[in-house]
């Protein structure tokens, strides 16, 4: 693959590369680095590293912590896809999406705090702070996460429907879709905490509605399309 050189070959170096890219606010490179669809197919990545994150890890309001955890979850998604374990890959992708929502919540809180400052503050200083905390550079990353969460939810749904035996450990045939829909609704709530003038809110909600429509189309649940469109009203 043409862009394989951008990926670090082991988990530790990969996490460091994600943290460095985040500090640069380089959304396009971050989008490529967090590309599950491409990364899990790369043969010479060290997916035998069994140092995987805890699915029950509590999320705290710390950006460095959340980005590191998101990177670990991403590596786990690619690892389990590499070994063709759709169930676990979806679970880690779901936690990865939750990390991103927590990150956006931090940005939302920061922007609310800045805009609610006293009128005595210098306008240029406030505007500069808003630019620093404007998370629209994450739009491509947000789109990637929502897109790949949908793909894995549908794969998990297909795999469960094709399984002739029920096991208590595996998710049932609808739960991947239910989890996916629940997380997209959560994402809408997160985005609506931003001002209507923020690009991330406007484009982000469009991304979610688009993913919902694609899901209902794939499941032949056309009656739910109106519901998803109504969620796009803001």
Order of alpha helices (4+ residues) and beta strands (2+ residues): alpha-alpha-alpha-alpha-alpha-alpha-alpha-alpha-alpha-alpha
